[in-house]
């Protein structure tokens, strides 16, 4: 079908990842290379679907961005809604890049929720020793969306 419009499969550049007993694959008499994992949308895809290492990496990148914004977030001249918009525009996209290919388990879901609350507490300058509920933090921030919708 693709050859009708001038497209041709380059077997040398083609690789497959198989889950199961497939050891080799042939197209037009040529063997296609089999790989154990591959990179898609800057995320490592494995046959077992484990994405925990990718999620941890993205959360670390988000943490780095959040700490780089400290001087802005600690400024008393910037209003809280503006700080919230900065967090949503600069931190969350870094964390969520490539999330379309993630397989989320309960542990990763809890990790992303904890990261989001860490961001909001940092933004509000709430010390980690403070006894404030997560609901009170979210009520004060009142985000339109959160990483919870992942």
N, C-alpha and C positions, 0 to 999 in steps of 0.2 A: 504494500500500500504506500509506504513512504517513498519508495523508488519512483513512483509515478510523478511525484513533485520534486524530484531531484535530491532527496535525502538518502544517505547511505550510512549504514552502521559501520563504524571503525572498530574492528575486533581488537586491535592492539590497545585502544584506549578504553575498551569496555571491560568492566569487572562485575562479578556478581557476588552477593553474599547470600548464602543458603543456610537455612536452619533445618538440620536433619541429615539424612544419609546421602545427600547429593555430594559427590566428590568432584565431578567434572561436568562441564556443559559444552556442547558443541553447536556452532552455528555455521552453516555452509562448509562443514568439514574442518573448521578451525576451532581449537579449544579456547574457551573464554576463561580468563584468570579468575580463580575463586579467592575471596578475601574473608578474613574473620571479622572485620569491622570497617567502617568507612565514615568520612566526614560529610555531613549534610547540614546546610545552614549554620556552619561553624560549630556543629555539635557532633559528637562521636556516636554513631549508631552501632549497636552490637546486636547479635542474633537473639540474646536473651531479653533485650529491651530495657536493660538496666541503665538509667540515666542519672543515677545519684551523683556520680562524679561530675557530670556536666552542670547539674543544678547547684552543687556546692561551688563550682568554679564561677558561675554567674552570680551567686550570692556574694562571693568574695569580691568580685569586680564591682558590684553595687555598693558594698561596704566601703570600698576604696573611693568611689565617686562621692559617697555621702561624707566621708571624712575630708575630702578635698573641698567640699562646700562649707566646711565649718566656719570660716571667717564670714561668709555671707549669712549663714543661718544664725550666728551669734549676734549679728548686728541688731540693735534695737530700733534702727531707722526703717527696717523693712517689716511690713505688716505680716501677720500670721497667714492670711490667705495667699499672699505672694510667695511666702516660704513653702506652703503646701504645693502651690503650682510648680515651683522650682523642683521640688522633690519628685512630683509626678512626671515632669517633663525631662528631667536629667538623670534620675536614679532608676526609676522603674523600667524605662525602655532598655537600659543596659542589662538589667536582671532578666527581662522577659524575652530578649533576643533569642530566637531559635526555639522558643517554648512549644511551638507547634509540633515538634517532633519528640517532645518529652513524654515519658510514661510516668505519671505521678503516682507515687505510693503514699500511704498515710504519713510516713516519716518525713518525706519531702514536703508534703503539704504543711505539716507542722513547722518545718524549717522555714518555708516561705512566709507563713503567718508570723513567726517569731522575728524574721528579718523586717517585715513591714512595721511591726510594733517597735522594733529597735529604732527604725528610721523616725517614726513619729515621736518617740520619747526623746531622741536626740534633737529633733527639731524644736520640741517644746522645752528643752533643757531640763528634763526630769532626770534626776540622778538615779542610778541603778539601785540605790539603797532605799529610795522612796517607796512607800506602800500605796501605790495607785493601781486600781484595776485596769485591765485592758479596755473594758467598756468605757471607763471615764476618759481614757486617752482618745479612743475613737470618737466619742461624743464631742470632745473639744475640737478635734481636727475636722470631723464630719466629712470624710472623703466620699466623693461621688462614686468612686469605684475603688476596689482594693485588689491586692494580689490574691485575696481569698477566692475570687472568681476564677481562679486558674483551673 
